[in-house]
């Protein structure tokens, strides 16, 4: 056993100068041990008071025999320290045992496994002891329900608190009970897992939304993982809209498009020769509600004015009136194709003429239609 123990230890591979990754004290013989193995943990809750009485008697016997052997005196001092700790802090005396059972069908591999287990135990500052005498008995006692056959001489006396430090707190990944999720893989064993990182956390109150962000350095697999997630979400009937800045999802869209024979997996892209564009005036049913009109007006104001320019009420009102008048025109005359080009022509010809014919003139300072048309001409 080590001279000192703790509830956790620093895992250097995932720790930095600024932050610690803490794992349980026994993690080196848990998931961090790469070979096939079982880490058995025993706590025997005997009668604590009876145990302490036995130690009191043993200490007296050691004291009586101390003149025959210095070892008896040393043992008596160790027993006294144990008893002092128990009485000073009201600790419960228990027996404990921990072992690692590893196996292989290859005799050569067993030698490497023995070295690996010894190295991991050394990380806990434990001295490895390879049991060859009663390994079969320990194997039998490790079966569920057979702990009563555990050989008592293989246990050691301690207290509950330090004994629990030898318990492993890390577990393998477990599949989510949720019907919705994605298929992942246990990075240690390769076992397939079903993981829900959207609905189940909300149901448990861990999160209040389904927002996600993927963080990692270049080449760490961010796009690879998102392709994996998006494909499985799509296969479960999820409606997906992606904004792709690096063509990372073009291959996935092409695969889905071939699979659905063009019904899904639509991918819009652009080049310098064929820039991306959209028609804000297009609707299937020619229905323009208030929100649609406001969004068109806001788009036009954004294209016209820069961030530093102040938009007056007159400019906002005139643009809103122009949008409404244009919409009335295309609804009345379906031969006019609803588009930015025909809206520009409407502003240049009909709406400018309507401004000039008004009884109450709108000054150029309040609404400069020439400046508007010049700015929007590039679109």
N, C-alpha and C positions, 0 to 999 in steps of 0.2 A: 504494500500500500504506500501511497505517497505521503510525504511529511505534512503537506497542506493540501486542502481541496477547496473547491469553490462551486457555486451554482452554475457558473458559465465560464467560457474561455473565449479569447479573441481568435477569430478565424482570419488568418493573415491574408489568404488569397482574395477575400472580398473586403478587406479593411484598407483604409487609407490613413494618411497622417492626420486628417481632420475627423474621420469617422471610424467607428468600430463596428464590425459585424460580430455579434455575440452568438455563440452556439453553446449547447449544454456541455458540461464538463466531460461527459461520456460520449460526445459526438464522434471522436476518433474511432470508436469501435461500433458506432451505429451506421448511419448512412455514408459516412466518409470512408468506411472500409469497403473496398470495391469487390472483394471476393464474395462468393455465396457463404453466408454465415447466419447464425442466430445468436443474439446477445440475450442471455438469460439473466433475469434479475429476481432475487429472492429477498424477502423480508420475513423473518420469523418473530411474531409478536408473542413472546413468552411472558410469564409472570415477572414483571420488572422488579418488584420488591423482592421476590425470591432470588432473582439473579444477583441483586445487590448484596443480599445476605450471604450467598455463596462466595462472592468476591471478598466480603469482610472476613469470612472464615479462612479463605485462601491466603489473604494478606497476613493474618495472624500466623498461619503455618509457615509462610515464607519468612516472617520475622524470626520465628523460633529456629528455623534452619539456616538463617543467614550466616552464622559463624562457620558452617560447614562449606558454604559456597557463596562466592560473591554474586553469582548469578541469581541466587534466591533473593538477595537484597535488592538487586536491580529490578527483578520482577515485582517485588513488593512495592517499590516506588512507582512503577507503571500502574499497578492496581490501585494504589492510593490516588494517583492523578485521575484515573477513571472514576473512582468513587467521589472524589471532590467535585468533579464536573457534574456528575449526576445530582448530587445534593445541592450544589450551589445554584444550579440553573433549572432544577426540577425536570431533568431530562429522563426520558423513558429508555430503559435498557432493552436492546433488541439484538437479534443475531441477523447477519446478512451474508449473502454470497452472490458473486457475479462471475459469469464465465462466458467465453466466446466459443461457440461450436462452429467450426468451419470444415468443409468437406470438398472432395474432388475425386474423380475416377482415375486421375492421372497421378501416379506416385511422385513424378518430378514436380508437378504443379503443387503438390502438397508441401514440398519444401519451401517453395516461394510463398505459399500462403502462410506458413508458419512464421517466416521472416516478416511478412506484411503485418500480421497480427501483432507480433512483437514490437514492430516499429510504431504501430498505432498506440499500443499500450504505453510505450515509452513517452509518447507525447503527453500522456496523463501523469507522467513520472511514476508509473507503476512498473514493478519488476515482473516480467512475464514468467509464468510457471507453466510449462507444458505438461499437462496431466496425461499420464499413460497407464496409471495403475487402476483407477476406478472410473475411467471414461464411460464405460458401459452403464455404470450405476447413475452417473450424472445425466447421461442421455435418457435413461428410463425415467428419472425424476423430473426431467424437463418437460415430459408430456403433460398436457392439461389434465389436472386431477391427480397427478402422481407425486406432487410435492411432499406428501407425507412420507415417501420413501427416500427423501433426500438424506444423505449421510451427514450427521450432525458435525462430525469432525472437520468437514470442509467449510464450515461457516465460521465467521468471526464476530466478536461482540463489538457493538458500537451503539450509537444513538440514532433515533429516527432522522434527525436533521442532516447529519453528515452522510447517512446511508442514502438519502434521497438525492444527494449530489451525484451519485453514480447511476442515476436513472437517465436514459436518453429521452430527450424532449422532442426530437425531430421525427417526423413520420414520412413515409412515402406519399406521393401525390395520390389523391382519391378522386374518383369520378363524382360529378355533381348529380344530385337527384333530379335536377330540372330537366324537362323534356326538350328544352331549347338550349343550344350551345354549339361548341366547336370541338372537333376531335384533335387532341394533342397527344403528346408522347412523354412518358416518364423518362427524363434525361438520364437516369441511372440504370434502370432495368430495360428500357425500351417498351414497356407495357403501354398499350393504347389507353387513353383516358378521355372521358367526356367532361368538358369544362364549360360552365356558364359564367361569363363575365359581364352579362347585361342584366338579365331579369332577376336571377337569384339574389345578387347583392342588394337590389332594391327591395325585394320582399323581406329580406332579413334586416333591413334598415341600415345596412352598411353604407350605402350611397343613396342619394336622392335623385340621380339622373343616370343616363347611360353614356355620358361623355367619356371619351378616352383620348389619351395621347401616348404615342409610342416614342420612347427615348432611347437613343443608342448612337454610337459613333458610326462613321462611314464604313459600310461593308458588314455591319453587324446583323443584317437580316430584317430590317424594318419593313421594307417593301415586300419581301418574301412572306413575312408573317401576315401582313395586311392582305395580300393576295389570297393567302390560305383562309383568313377569316372571312373576307368578302365572298369568296366562292361558296363556303359552307353556309353563310347567311343566305345567299341567293338560293341555294339548294333547298332551304327550309322555307322559301316563299317570301323572303324579305325584299321590299322595294328599296333599291340602292341607287343613289346618285353620287357620283365621284367627280371631284375636280382634280385632274391629274396634271401635274406640272412637268413630269419627266418621262411620260409614256410608260410608267411602270405597270399600268393595268391594261395596256392595249392588247397584250397577248391573251389575257383572261377574257376580255370582251370578245375578241375574235373567236376564242374557243366556245364561249356561250352562244355567240351568234351562229356558228356552224351547228351547234347542238340543237338550237331552236329553229334552225332554217330561216334566220333573219328576223324572227319575232322579238328577240331580246339581244342584249349585249351590244346595244348601239353605242358607237364611240365617235364623238365629234372631235376632230383635231384641225389644226391649221398650219399653214406654212407662210412664208413671206409672200409667195405668189398668190396664195389663197387664204387670206387672213380670216380669223373667226368673226362671225357676225350673227346678229339676231334681229328679228322684226318685232319691235314693241307694240305695233299696231295690229298684229295678226291675232285673230280669234276664230275659232271654228263656227261660232254661233252669232257673231257680231253683237255680243252682249258686253257692254262696258260699264261696270259699276263704278261707284265713287272711288273705291280704292285703286281700281285699274287706271282711272283718269289721273288720280293724284300721283301714282307711280310714274306715269308717262311724263307728267309735268316736272316731277323731281328729277327724272333722267335728263330732260332737256335743260333744266337749270344747271345741273352738274356739268353737262357738256359745254354750256355757254360760259358760265362763270368759274373763276378759279377760287381756291379756298379763301383767299384774302379779300375777294370782292364781296361787298355787301349787296344782298338782294332786297330790293324795295318791294313794298306791297303792290305797287302799280305793275312792276315787272312780273311778279308772281301771278297777279290777277289777269293780266293780259295773256300770259302764256296759258293759263287755265282756260280762258275764254277761247283762245285759238284752238286748243286741243278739243274742247267740246264742239266747236263749230266744225272742225274737220271730221270728227266722229259722226256728227249729224249728216255731213255730206256723203261719207262713204256708205252710211246705212241707207240713205235715200237713193244713191246711185251706185248699184253693185258693180257697175262696169269699171269703177275706179279701184285699182288694186291697193289695198291698205299697206302702206310701206312708208319708210322714212323719206324716200324720194318724192312721193306724191304729197306728203305733208309739207316738205320743203317748198315744192311748187305752189301749194295752196297758200303758204305764208308769203311767198314772194309776190304772187299775183293777186289773189282774191282778198286775203286778209289785209295786205298793204293798202289795196284800193278801198276796203271798208274803213280802215283807219283814216284815210284822207277824206272820206265822205261824211264822217261823223260831224255832228253839230258841235259837240264838245271835243275839241282837239286834244290829243295826247302829245305833249311836247317830246322832243327828241331826248331831253335830259331825263324824263321819267321812263320812257320806253324807247330805246334805240333799236328799231327793227333792222336797220341796215347792219348794225354791229352784230346782231343776232344771226342774220343770214350769212354774214361773212364768216363768223365762227363755225356755224354748222355746215358750211359748204363742204368741208373736208370729209364729212360723214355721208 
